């Protein structure tokens, strides 16, 4: 069965960095795109970043572009989110999610499996 | 960026009621629209993809429709376990924006 397990969350001061990991199992990791989505306390879902199956294509939300970097290590079945210059407004639960393409083009996809999330708190 | 607007933001209904949630995109997104359900303290769950296709294992009381800019999620007969927040998401173009969510409460 598909499993996605995030780790690396915690309390960090504003301006510092943190790297999140998402360990994947139960599917052929190197054939699926992956994404990060976050949810601030009491708020809705915010899509952050996506990466293609081979890591060659990456895209970001404007709110994190230039500060966050999505990457993957297919040899380790692991997805990463490097977060730099953290701000208090980055406080949230961070989810990784597996992409499933139901259509051949780059738009025909959805997030069919999600991890349980890891909490990042940015506070002095 | 494409903006997704859901309505209502919240609703309260009786068990057995038919419930409809709408999602409007700021530009045409064809049928590249997904719906997710999130229960408190849990990760979101995929319900509907491609605007109207039911994800495997999802009860048939859930259905989706629409194309272009206007979409709906319908629960034909609301059940107690449907208490949750529902989100639409467009995948027409990055960033893959979500709607703000619709919280469904059981009367």
Interface residues (C-beta under 8 A of the other chain):
Chain A: X35 X37 X44 X45 X46 X47 X50 X59 X60 X61 X62 X95 X100 X102 X103 X107 X108 X109 X110 X111 X112 X114 X115 X116 X117
Chain B: X1 X30 X32 X34 X36 X38 X43 X44 X45 X46 X49 X50 X53 X55 X85 X87 X89 X91 X92 X93 X94 X95 X96 X97 X98 X99 X100 X101
